[in-house]
Every structure is written in C-alpha cells, then in structure tokens.
Amino acid sequence: MSDLLYVIGDIHGEYEMFQTLLKDYDETYQQLVLIGDLLDRGARSKECLLLGKQLVEEKRAIYLKGNHEDIFLRFLDDPEERYPNYILNGGGETIESLLHTGAVAEYSPTEISMLIKSRYKELISFLRELPLYYEWYDYLFVHAGINLEKDNWQDTSEREFLWIRKEFHEGKNHTNKTIVFGHTPAMYLFNDTTTTKLWEMDRKIGIDGGGVYGGSIHGVVFNPQGIVQDIEVFNEHEWEPKFETH
C-alpha cells in the first residue's frame, strides 16, 4: 500500500486540465485515484475516458464510478427511455466525442447506442466494472458520498454512492473515516458561487471545484495523516455555474 495518494476530482471531458494535473503525478511514490465523472459536458470526453482506462491498466490507478459513468451506461442499455435525461446532463458532448460532430442530430437514440456499443466494446465493459469506493488507511474515497444513517456505511446503495448530496453533506460522520468525495461542486457546499476551494467539515472533504463550469479541478495529495498538497488547475472558460438533475 502506497503512503501517498494523488486524488483527482471530477474531470467532465476537460482533457487539457486532466493532462496538466497528471504532470504532478509521480507513479513511483503515489497511488492515483480518479474520483469519477470523467465524461459529459466537456468536449473531449472520449479522450478522458480512454486515458482513465489506460491509467488503470498501465499504472494501476483507481478509477471510481461516478453518476455520469452510470447514466452513460444506462443510456446505452435503454436509449429511447434514457436519452432525454442523458442529454439534459451533458451527454450530447460525450456522444459527439465518441462518434462525430453532428451525431446527436443525425441519429436516433437507438442508433447512437448501437454505434457506440459496436465501436467501444472494451471501454464499455471496463466502465461496467468500476468500483464504487476505495478504502485507504482511515480514508474512504467515493464519488458522491455515503448513507450516514446506516450502521454500516457499506450498506449504502449504489444510487447513494453515485448521487447522494444533502443527506451526506449535512449528516453526522460516525464512521471513524475521513470521507473524500466529488460530485457536488464547492460553490454549492459553501453556498458561494465564486469559490472553487476544497470543502472540509466533520472529516468530509469535497474536492469538486466545478472545473467544467469554468471553475477548477483539484489534484490532492494525501498521506495517512492528511492533505500534503492541493494542486488546483483553473479552467480558462467563463465561470458558468449550473446544476445537474437526476
């Protein structure tokens, strides 16, 4: 077990920012953890997904499933039913990254699903097997959070691991673990639309800086005692905070 972790927050297709953060990753000493949501909203979702897969296979990175990996897979499995919600949550950018510009207008949801399934079989199989959490010393890394009302946090449902928000943010952490999560941008946790900084409360650390909205993506270095370094890469785009729906 490595004594240093390098944890990267929600990437959402921001490939250049992802590459910039990886410059500070030292595979000799650090275990890399991707907190999930490598796709959707950002224009280079394909490159981010393929790089995430490559890092797992070649560098033994930990890539956690996010809600956007989940809704992508659900769209592929039930395209006509899931298409409106997937597009609403930024899926159009992923579709056109995987296929080509104009594909959303050119093909039906079923045709899009069939094309992606035929061209990206290995990637889809890989995404289906992503873990929901990663334990390390007294830390728990998860995309969205856990159900703090459960006596055993491992009884959290898959949907809660991927989607939970307020109940986790405001609940009392009785797990004896520090829980590191993404999913909800800092601006909502702080109720401040100008902030991108890490959110820390009750041994919970939120690392989503809202990068795809014009904020930042964090690369946070941990040792067993706490945060060693926070590397923050800012998006050059105009800050446009939005919020996703289920």
Stockholm file with secondary structure:
# STOCKHOLM 1.0

chainA/1-246         MSDLLYVIGDIHGEYEMFQTLLKDYDETYQQLVLIGDLLDRGARSKECLLLGKQLVEEKRAIYLKGNHEDIFLRFLDDPEERYPNYILNGGGETIESLLHTGAVAEYSPTEISMLIKSRYKELISFLRELPLYYEWYDYLFVHAGINLEKDNWQDTSEREFLWIRKEFHEGKNHTNKTIVFGHTPAMYLFNDTTTTKLWEMDRKIGIDGGGVYGGSIHGVVFNPQGIVQDIEVFNEHEWEPKFETH
#=GR chainA/1-246 SS CCSEEEEECCCTTCHHHHHHHHTTCCTTTEEEEECSCCSSSSTTHHHHHHHHHHHHHHHCCEECCCHHHHHHHHHHHSHHHHHHHHHHTTHHHHHHHHSCTTHHHHSCHHHHHHHHHHHCHHHHHHHHTCCSEEEETTEEEESSCCCTTSSSGGGCCHHHHHHCCHHHHHSCCCSSSEEEECSSCHHHHTTCTTCCSCEEETTEEECCCBGGGTSEEEEEEEETTEEEEEEEEECSSCCCCCCCCC
#=GC SS_cons         CCSEEEEECCCTTCHHHHHHHHTTCCTTTEEEEECSCCSSSSTTHHHHHHHHHHHHHHHCCEECCCHHHHHHHHHHHSHHHHHHHHHHTTHHHHHHHHSCTTHHHHSCHHHHHHHHHHHCHHHHHHHHTCCSEEEETTEEEESSCCCTTSSSGGGCCHHHHHHCCHHHHHSCCCSSSEEEECSSCHHHHTTCTTCCSCEEETTEEECCCBGGGTSEEEEEEEETTEEEEEEEEECSSCCCCCCCCC
//
